[in-house]
Each structure stands twice: as C-alpha cells, then as structure tokens.
C-alpha cells in the first residue's frame, strides 16, 4: 500500500534536516579569547570552550595561567536565540590595548550565520561600537581592547540570525 499524500509529506519532512529559523538556540559554539597586534603571532589565545546553546549560562571563563603576564579576564557569556550578553565578576581592570583583544565565538555552520547585529545601548555599559564587531561566516569577533571591566560592565548584542541549517 502506498502512503497517502499527507503521510508522504510527513515522511519527507522528517527526513529533511532541521533548520534553525533565525535562532542561535541548539547551535554548537566555541568561545576563545584572542589578543594580537599581528594576527599571525597571537599574544594570547585561550583554550576553546565548546557548548550547545540552550537555557542558562553558556560560558563562565576564568584565568588559564598559560601565558605569563597575560590571562583571560573572568567573563560570563549568555547566549539566547538572537542575543549574546557578556558580564564580568568582581575583579576590576582594563583590557590590554592591542590591535585585537577580545572574544571569538565560532558557531559550527557551513553558511553565513549572521546578517547583522546591534549593540543594545540600554543593556550595555562598555563603550563598544559596531566597528568593534565583525563576522566571518559563522564566527563573531568582538574587540574590547583598552575597555574597562568590572561588576558594572556589560555588553549586550542583538543578532540578526539567518536560516542556516544546524550542523
């Protein structure tokens, strides 16, 4: 017996890969801290931490004690379906000034995941501008060099996410 049209449609839909309809939820992402004046010779490159975006805090990074004189500033990163938020603990200081000193979020994808972003000025206290952020396919680079950090420092970025298939 051949399946009826609705049954065949349901079977075809089940066989199609799930699409993330404009969402970061469910995506696999790796966070690195990267500092360089010359991209071919990083001053600091942290260990990558990889998670699947879901409910709750995605990253709680702290010092790694790998590069004398340089280390990861403790940071918490929360990712929601179309937003990325950074906050800092009790330690205070300023990020090392460099050509790039910041975060790299690499989402596992084969397509251009982002088609835009805006900094939420109402939820951001760090003086980060749109020129401090750029994307390369599924990677987001956020430069915070020279900015102050501490318990009052926050950065909230609203993302315009494309319909890339989940990897």
C-alpha positions, 0 to 999 in steps of 0.5 A: 500500500502506498502512503497517502499524500499527507503521510508522504509529506510527513515522511519527507519532512522528517527526513529533511534536516532541521533548520534553525529559523533565525535562532542561535538556540541548539547551535554548537559554539566555541568561545576563545579569547584572542589578543594580537597586534599581528594576527599571525603571532597571537599574544594570547589565545585561550583554550576553546570552550565548546557548548550547545546553546540552550537555557542558562549560562553558556560560558563562565571563563576564568584565568588559564595561567598559560601565558605569563603576564597575560590571562583571560579576564573572568567573563560570563557569556549568555547566549539566547536565540538572537542575543549574546550578553557578556558580564564580568565578576568582581575583579576590576581592570582594563583590557590590554590595548592591542590591535585585537583583544577580545572574544571569538565565538565560532558557531559550527555552520557551513553558511553565513550565520549572521546578517547583522547585529546591534549593540543594545545601548540600554543593556550595555555599559562598555563603550563598544561600537559596531566597528568593534564587531565583525563576522566571518561566516559563522564566527563573531569577533568582538574587540574590547581592547583598552575597555574597562571591566568590572561588576558594572560592565556589560555588553549586550548584542542583538543578532540578526540570525539567518536560516542556516541549517544546524550542523 
